[in-house]
């Protein structure tokens, strides 16, 4: 490995503040000691310079290994953190739920939010030489330990939210108002153009349970003239209602999937498309 060579890529942090940087499959990961992480957080894209062998005698007789130093944080992997508000030495901190966030965040303005509450905090800055980063409260979730609070905190901490941006809501309301007409006209045109087949006169039934919220698949069955039975498998084509490049399309792309927790579902699409 070339000493003083510079590399760019993601860094992985441990709870003790050590970092690891992967160069390629042929080399051992560079060890980034806490004093050389430059306040990098796990997943950040960073520039690292190799500095040769490093050994930390304070953690035991561990063989020296190739090490590096973060010289630039190119981009943050995340800028918001979920945790619990605590107080120490007259300062309010966020104790992060994210285990790889190895330091608490100093809250700039608590704004009367009670201690012991779960909140979402946005990282504002982490100046060189400062022990802790600074952050502002972006959302109050609720009192820690309450089931509803903990479930919402779990989802928000992983970047999932049941709330949709205004542009997506506007698209959904437009579909709620005009979706039936859109289906009647455009689907009929697709049938005439040979792009779709009309099964409305064929016995078709859902295989979802009675209390399901999303009837998105079905079976059809009919007898053929040769005595055979035709069974059709039908999957809802929600993309029919989602125009490429729309706010709805971009949000669905960002979410990628619906999230199923023990007691709730966080949908990829608004209710008019996911549950109606």
Buried (B, 14 or more C-beta within 10 A) or exposed (E): EEEEEEBEBBBBBBEEBBBBBBBEEEEEBBBBBEEBBBBBBBBBBBBBBBBEEBBBEEEEEEEEEBBBBBEEBEEBBBEBBBBBBBEEEEEBBBBBBBEEBBBBBBBBEBEEBEEEBBBBBBBBEBEEEEEBBBBBBBBBBBBBEBEEBBBBBBBBBEEBBEEBBEEBBBBBEBBBEEBEEBEEEEBEEBEEEEEBEEEEEEEBEBEEEEEEEBEBEBEBEEEEEEEEEEEBEBEBEBEBBBEEEBBBBBBBEEBEEEBEEEEEBBBBBBBBBBBE
